[in-house]
Amino acid sequence: MGIFTRTVNYLREHLGKTRARITSSLSSVLTLGRKIDEELLDDLEETLISDDIGVETTDKLITDLRGAYRDRKITTTDDIVPFLKEHMKSYWPERDRQLQTATSGPTVILVAGVNGSGKTTSIAKLAYVLSRNGSNVIVAACDTFRAAAVEQLTIWAERIGVQIVKHKMGSDPAAVAYDACEAAVARGADYLILDTAGRLHTQKPLMDQLTKIRNVATKKIAGSPHEVLLVLDATTGQNAIIQAKTFLEAIDVTGIFLAKLDGTARGGIVIAIKDMLDIPVKFVGLGEKPEDIAEFDPAEFVEALFT
């Protein structure tokens, strides 16, 4: 889309905790003068897994590292970090990480996630950037189970200057989605972002409600939702993977919005998500301000982790 202009320097500034953790753990293994042998490779493997890099990626990295040492492509521990960086970048396939849009009419974005994942703030960030680039954006407060949820989204909508569709607390969430779709068409909106209840992935009735909201959007606006974003809290580490697997069974998730990435030392979860889920990370949240959002770029992310 070309509207998310964050650079590797911005990512580097906001990934300090993750980078400090990875740097510290690698330094404890790659000590000066230590030779490359099976003991070092075992220690390195354990370290990468503990940094949430992911078992599959770690296994590939260690296998490739062993082969590179055998072929004398690397000779000392000083060669290992540059090797890791280049190979991590290469493990991400080329794929479309941009926001998918409608060919005509409003683009509908359905946003899901568990309570406390940073979902509402992530919606605000996305709406802010889209509106600041000239788009007409409407947000819909489909989380009618908590008065605070509607209030929070209302405050954000007023703060960033976008329209909101909402009903009273306890209303049918699918009815809010229905009215929001009608409003988006009538008002010529470019984007409609549907907030949903912060449901636990273990609660089937609530997951069924999420499916109902998606189906309402599909009936009202052809081809929608065009994007289904799952907000995951980066601070939860591997538990985020468990959440995502259950959401995948209820809705066709098209992308991950990884929130709170600046506030955790577990940013390696980005790489684990690549291993275990066939879903692209599309956006990362890097602070509390509306503009603290960046499109995810694998090469820039790896550079920010290790630089």
ROVO-552397 format. One line per 4 residues: their letters; for each residue x negated, y, z negated of N, C-alpha, C. Coordinates in steps of 0.2 Angstrom, whole numbers. Each point is the difference from the previous one (the first is absolute). Layout:
a> X/Y/Z/X/Y/Z/X/Y/Z  ...
***
This chain:
mgif> -4/-6/0/4/6/0/-4/6/0  -6/0/-3/-5/5/1/2/6/-6  4/-1/-4/2/5/-5/-3/-2/-7  -3/-5/-1/-3/-2/-6/-8/1/1
trtv> -3/6/-3/-6/2/2/-6/-2/-5  2/-4/-4/-5/-1/-6/-6/-4/3  -6/1/-3/-6/-2/3/-3/-5/-5  -6/-3/2/-3/-5/-5/-3/4/-6
nylr> -2/7/1/-2/4/-6/6/0/-5  6/1/3/6/1/-5/1/-7/-3  -1/-5/3/1/-7/-3/-5/-1/-5  -6/2/2/-6/-1/-5/1/3/-6
ehlg> 3/6/0/1/4/-6/5/-3/-5  5/-3/3/6/-3/-3/-1/-8/-2  -5/-3/2/-1/-7/-1/-6/-1/-5  -1/5/-4/-6/0/-5/0/-6/-5
ktra> 6/-2/-2/0/-5/-5/-1/-7/3  3/-1/6/-1/-6/3/-8/-1/2  -2/6/3/-7/-1/2/-5/-1/-5  1/4/-6/-4/-1/-6/0/-8/-2
rits> 6/-3/0/0/-7/-2/-4/-4/4  1/1/7/-3/-5/5/-7/1/0  -2/7/-1/-8/1/0/-3/-3/-6  3/1/-6/-2/-3/-6/-1/-8/0
slss> 5/-3/3/0/-7/0/-5/-3/5  -1/4/6/-5/-2/5/-7/1/-3  -1/5/-3/-6/2/-3/-3/-5/-5  5/-3/-4/-2/-5/-4/-2/-7/3
vltl> 2/-1/6/-2/-6/4/-6/1/4  0/6/4/-5/1/4/-6/4/-3  -3/-3/-5/-5/4/-4/-6/0/4  -4/5/-1/-7/1/4/-4/-6/-1
grki> -2/-3/6/-5/-5/0/3/-7/0  7/0/-1/3/-7/0/0/-3/7  -1/-6/1/0/-3/6/7/-3/2  1/0/6/6/-3/3/0/-8/0
deel> 4/-2/-5/1/-8/0/7/-2/-2  1/-6/-1/7/-2/-1/3/3/-7  -5/1/-5/3/2/-6/2/8/1  -4/3/4/2/7/1/7/0/4
lddl> 1/-4/5/6/0/4/6/-2/-4  -1/-5/-5/5/-2/-5/2/6/-4  -5/4/-3/2/6/-4/3/5/4  -2/1/6/3/5/5/7/-2/1
eetl> 1/-6/1/7/-2/2/5/1/-6  -2/-2/-6/4/2/-6/1/7/-1  -5/4/1/1/7/-1/5/3/5  -1/-2/6/5/3/5/7/-2/-1
isdd> 1/-6/-2/7/-2/-2/3/4/-6  -5/1/-5/2/3/-6/2/8/1  -3/2/6/2/7/2/6/0/5  4/-5/0/6/0/4/-1/0/7
igve> -6/-2/2/-1/0/8/4/-5/3  2/-6/-3/4/-5/3/-4/-6/1  3/-6/-2/-4/-6/1/-2/-2/7  5/1/5/-2/-2/7/-5/5/3
ttdk> 1/6/-1/-6/5/2/-6/-2/-3  0/-1/-6/-7/-1/-4/-3/-6/3  4/-6/1/-3/-6/3/-3/1/7  4/4/4/-3/2/6/-7/4/0
litd> 1/5/-5/-6/4/-1/-6/-4/-2  1/-4/-5/-6/-5/-2/-2/-4/5  4/-3/4/-2/-5/5/-4/4/6  3/6/2/-4/3/5/-7/3/-3
lrga> 0/2/-6/-6/2/-3/-5/-6/-1  2/-6/-1/-4/-5/-1/-3/-2/7  4/1/5/-2/-1/7/-5/5/2  1/6/-1/-4/6/2/-7/-1/-4
yrdr> 0/-2/-6/-7/-1/-3/-4/-6/3  4/-5/1/-3/-6/4/-3/2/6  3/4/4/-2/2/6/-5/6/0  -2/2/-6/-5/6/-1/3/6/2
kitt> 7/1/0/2/7/2/0/4/-6  0/-3/-6/-1/4/-6/-5/-3/-4  -4/3/-3/-6/-3/-4/-1/2/-7  3/6/-2/0/2/-7/7/2/-3
tddi> 0/1/-6/7/2/-3/2/7/2  -5/4/3/2/7/2/4/-1/6  0/-5/4/3/-1/6/8/-2/-1  1/-2/-6/7/-3/-2/6/5/1
vpfl> -1/5/-4/6/5/0/1/3/7  -5/2/4/2/1/7/3/-5/4  -2/-6/-1/3/-6/3/7/-1/-2  2/1/-7/7/-1/-2/4/5/3
kehm> -2/7/0/4/5/3/2/-1/7  -5/-2/5/1/-1/7/5/-6/1  -1/-5/-4/4/-6/1/7/1/-3  1/3/-6/7/2/-2/4/4/5
ksyw> -3/5/3/3/4/6/2/-5/5  -4/-5/2/2/-4/6/5/-5/-2  2/-1/-6/5/-5/-2/7/2/2  1/7/0/7/3/1/1/0/8
perd> 5/-4/2/2/0/7/2/7/2  -1/2/7/3/6/3/8/-1/-1  3/5/-3/8/-1/0/2/7/-1  7/1/2/3/7/-1/1/1/-7
rqlq> -3/5/-3/1/2/-7/4/6/-1  2/3/6/4/6/0/7/-1/-2  4/5/-2/7/0/-1/4/-2/6  4/-5/0/4/-1/6/6/4/0
tats> 1/3/6/6/5/1/5/-3/5  6/3/-1/5/-1/5/-1/3/7  2/-3/5/0/2/7/5/6/1  5/0/-4/5/5/0/4/1/-6
gptv> 2/5/-2/4/1/-7/-5/0/-6  3/0/-6/-5/0/-6/-4/-7/-1  -6/1/-2/-4/-5/-2/2/-2/-8  2/-6/-1/2/-2/-7/-5/-4/-3
ilva> -2/2/-6/-6/-3/-4/3/-2/-6  0/-7/-1/3/-3/-7/-6/-1/-4  1/2/-6/-6/0/-5/2/-5/-6  -4/-5/-2/2/-4/-5/-6/-1/-5
gvng> 1/-2/-6/-6/-1/-5/3/-1/-7  -4/-3/-4/3/-1/-7/-1/6/-4  4/0/-6/-1/6/-4/-7/2/-2  -1/6/0/-7/2/-2/-5/0/5
sgkt> 1/-2/6/-5/-1/5/-2/6/3  4/6/-1/-2/6/3/4/1/7  6/-3/0/4/0/6/3/7/2  3/3/-5/3/7/1/-5/5/2
tsia> -6/0/-3/-5/5/1/-3/-2/7  -1/-6/2/-2/-2/7/5/3/5  6/-1/-1/5/3/4/-1/7/1  -1/4/-5/-1/7/0/-6/2/4
klay> -5/-4/-1/-6/1/4/1/0/7  3/-6/2/2/-1/7/4/5/3  6/2/-3/4/5/2/-3/7/0  -5/1/-4/-3/7/0/-4/0/6
vlsr> -4/-5/2/-5/1/5/4/0/7  6/-4/0/4/0/6/3/7/1  3/3/-5/3/6/1/-5/6/1  -6/0/-3/-5/5/1/-2/0/8
ngsn> 1/-6/3/-2/0/7/6/1/5  5/3/-3/6/3/4/6/-5/1  0/-6/-4/5/-4/1/6/1/-5  6/-1/2/6/1/-4/1/-7/-4
viva> -1/0/-7/0/-6/-4/5/0/-5  4/-5/0/5/-1/-5/-2/-6/-5  0/1/-6/-1/-6/-5/7/-2/-3  1/-7/-1/6/-2/-3/-1/-4/-6
acdt> 3/2/-6/-1/-3/-6/5/-6/-1  -3/-5/3/4/-7/-1/-1/-3/-6  -4/2/-5/-1/-3/-6/5/4/-5  6/-3/0/6/3/-4/0/-4/-7
fraa> -4/-4/-1/0/-4/-7/-2/5/-6  -5/4/2/-3/4/-5/1/8/2  3/4/-5/1/7/1/-7/3/1  -5/-2/-3/-6/3/0/-3/-1/7
aveq> 1/-5/3/-2/-1/7/2/5/5  7/1/0/3/5/4/-3/7/-2  0/1/-6/-3/7/-2/-7/1/2  -4/-5/0/-7/0/2/-1/2/7
ltiw> 4/-4/4/0/1/7/3/7/2  5/2/-3/3/7/1/-5/5/-2  -4/0/-5/-5/5/-2/-6/0/6  -2/-6/2/-5/0/5/3/3/7
aeri> 6/-2/1/3/3/7/0/8/-1  2/2/-5/0/8/-1/-7/2/0  -5/-3/-3/-7/2/0/-3/1/7  1/-6/4/-3/0/6/4/3/6
gvqi> 6/2/-2/5/3/5/3/-5/6  2/-6/-3/4/-4/5/7/-1/-3  4/-2/5/7/-2/-2/1/-6/-4  5/-1/-4/1/-6/-3/7/-2/0
vkhk> 2/-7/1/7/-2/-1/0/-5/-6  5/2/-4/0/-4/-6/8/-1/-3  1/-5/-4/7/-1/-3/-1/1/-7  5/-1/-4/0/0/-7/-3/-7/-2
mgsd> -3/0/-6/-3/-6/-3/5/-6/0  -2/-6/1/5/-5/0/3/-2/7  -1/5/5/3/-1/6/-3/-6/4  3/-2/5/-2/-6/4/-6/3/4
paav> -6/-3/-1/-6/2/4/1/0/7  3/-5/2/1/-1/8/5/6/2  4/2/-4/4/6/2/-4/6/1  -5/1/-4/-4/6/1/-4/-1/6
ayda> -2/-6/2/-4/-1/6/4/1/6  7/-2/-1/5/1/6/0/8/1  2/4/-5/1/7/0/-7/3/3  -5/-2/-3/-7/3/2/-1/-1/8
ceaa> 2/-6/2/-1/-1/8/4/4/4  7/1/-3/4/5/4/-3/7/0  -2/2/-6/-3/7/0/-6/1/4  -4/-5/0/-6/0/4/2/1/8
varg> 5/-3/2/2/0/7/3/7/1  5/2/-4/3/6/0/-4/6/0  -5/0/-4/-5/6/-1/-6/0/4  0/-5/5/-6/0/4/-6/-1/-3
adyl> 0/-4/-6/-7/-2/-3/-5/-4/4  -6/2/-1/-5/-4/3/-2/-7/-4  1/1/-7/-2/-6/-4/5/0/-6  2/-6/-1/4/-2/-6/-3/-5/-4
ildt> -2/2/-7/-4/-4/-4/5/-2/-6  1/-7/0/5/-3/-5/-4/-2/-6  1/3/-5/-2/-3/-7/4/-5/-2  -3/-5/-4/4/-6/-2/-1/-1/-8
agrl> 4/-4/-3/-1/-1/-7/-7/-3/-1  -3/2/-6/-7/-3/-1/2/-7/-3  1/-5/4/2/-6/-3/-6/-5/-1  1/-4/-5/-5/-5/-1/1/-6/5
htqk> -6/-2/3/0/-5/5/3/-7/-2  1/-1/-6/3/-6/-3/8/0/-1  3/6/2/7/1/-1/3/-1/6  3/-5/2/3/-2/6/6/5/2
plmd> 5/1/-5/5/5/2/-2/7/3  -5/2/-3/-3/7/2/-3/-1/6  -4/-5/1/-3/-1/7/5/-1/5  6/-3/-1/5/-1/4/3/7/2
qltk> 1/4/-5/2/7/2/-5/4/4  -6/-1/0/-5/3/4/1/-3/7  2/-6/1/1/-3/7/7/3/3  4/2/-5/7/3/2/-2/7/3
irnv> -4/4/-3/-1/6/2/-4/0/7  -4/-4/0/-3/-1/7/5/-2/5  4/-4/-1/5/-2/5/5/6/2  2/4/-5/4/6/1/-4/5/5
atkk> -6/1/-1/-4/4/4/0/-3/7  -1/-6/1/0/-3/6/6/1/4  6/-1/-3/6/1/3/2/8/2  -3/4/-4/2/7/1/-5/3/5
iags> -6/-2/0/-5/3/5/-4/-6/3  1/0/7/-2/-6/3/-8/0/0  -2/-6/-2/-8/-1/0/-3/1/-7  5/3/-4/-3/2/-7/1/-6/-5
phev> -4/0/-6/-5/5/-1/-6/-1/5  -3/5/2/-6/-1/4/-6/-1/-3  0/1/-7/-6/-1/-4/3/-2/-7  -3/-5/-3/2/-3/-6/-7/0/-4
llvl> -1/5/-5/-6/1/-3/1/-3/-7  -4/-4/-3/-1/-2/-6/-5/3/-4  2/4/-6/-5/3/-4/-2/-4/-5  -7/-1/0/-3/-4/-5/-5/4/-5
datt> 0/-1/-6/-4/3/-5/-7/-3/0  -5/4/3/-7/-3/0/-3/-2/-7  3/3/-5/-3/-1/-7/2/-7/-2  5/-3/3/2/-7/-2/-4/-6/3
gqna> -5/2/4/-4/-5/3/4/-6/3  -2/-6/-1/3/-6/3/7/-1/-1  3/3/-5/7/0/-1/4/3/6  -3/5/3/3/3/6/1/-5/5
iiqa> -4/-5/1/1/-5/5/6/-4/-1  1/-2/-6/6/-4/-2/6/4/1  0/6/-1/6/4/1/2/0/7  -6/2/4/1/0/8/3/-6/3
ktfl> -2/-6/-2/2/-6/2/8/-1/0  2/2/-6/8/0/-1/4/5/4  -3/6/0/3/5/4/1/-2/8  -5/-4/2/-1/-2/7/6/-5/1
eaid> 2/-3/-5/6/-5/1/7/3/1  0/6/-3/6/4/0/1/5/6  -5/3/2/0/5/5/-6/-1/4  0/3/6/-5/-1/5/-5/6/-1
vtgi> -5/-1/-5/-4/6/-1/-5/1/6  -1/6/2/-4/1/6/-7/4/-2  0/2/-7/-6/4/-2/0/0/-7  -6/1/-3/-2/1/-7/-1/8/-1
flak> 3/3/-5/-3/6/-3/-3/-2/-6  -7/1/-1/-3/-2/-6/-1/6/-4  4/1/-6/0/6/-4/-5/-1/-6  -2/6/-2/-4/1/-6/-7/-3/1
ldgt> -2/0/6/-7/-3/1/-5/4/-3  1/7/-1/-5/4/-3/-1/-1/-8  5/-4/-3/0/0/-7/-2/-7/-2  -3/-4/4/-2/-7/-2/-7/-2/2
argg> -3/-5/-3/-6/-3/2/1/-6/4  6/-1/2/2/-6/4/2/1/7  -3/5/3/1/1/7/-2/-5/5  -3/-5/-3/-2/-6/5/6/-4/2
ivia> 6/2/-4/6/-4/2/2/1/7  -2/6/3/2/1/7/-3/-5/4  -6/-3/-1/-3/-5/4/4/-7/-2  2/-1/-6/3/-6/-1/7/0/3
ikdm> 3/6/1/7/0/3/-1/-2/7  -6/2/3/-1/-2/7/-1/-8/1  -3/-3/-5/-1/-7/0/7/-4/-1  4/2/-4/6/-4/-2/6/2/3
ldip> 1/6/3/6/2/2/-1/2/8  4/-2/4/0/3/7/4/6/1  -2/5/-5/3/7/1/-6/5/-1  1/5/5/-6/5/0/2/5/-6
vkfv> -6/2/-3/1/5/-5/0/7/5  5/4/-1/1/5/5/-2/7/-4  1/0/-6/-1/7/-4/-3/-2/-7  -4/5/-2/-2/-1/-7/1/7/-4
glge> 2/-1/-6/2/6/-4/-6/1/-5  -3/7/0/-6/1/-3/0/6/-5  6/1/-3/1/5/-5/7/2/-1  1/5/-4/7/2/-2/3/5/5
kped> -4/4/4/3/5/4/3/-3/6  5/4/3/4/-3/6/-5/-1/6  -5/4/0/-5/-1/6/-5/-6/-1  0/-3/-6/-5/-5/-2/2/-7/3
iaef> 0/0/7/2/-6/4/-5/-1/6  -2/-6/2/-4/-1/5/2/-6/4  -1/0/7/1/-6/3/-6/-4/-1  2/-7/-1/-6/-4/-1/-4/-2/6
dpae> -6/1/-1/-5/-2/6/-5/-4/-3  -1/-7/2/-4/-5/-3/-7/3/0  -3/2/5/-7/3/0/-1/5/-5  4/5/0/-1/6/-4/1/-3/-8
fvea> 4/-4/-1/1/-3/-7/-6/-4/-2  -3/-4/4/-6/-4/-2/-6/5/-1  0/5/4/-6/5/-1/1/4/-7  7/1/-1/1/4/-6/-1/-5/-6
lft> 1/-6/0/-2/-5/-5/-7/0/-2  -4/0/5/-7/-2/-1/-5/6/1  2/6/2/-4/6/1/-1/3/-7
***
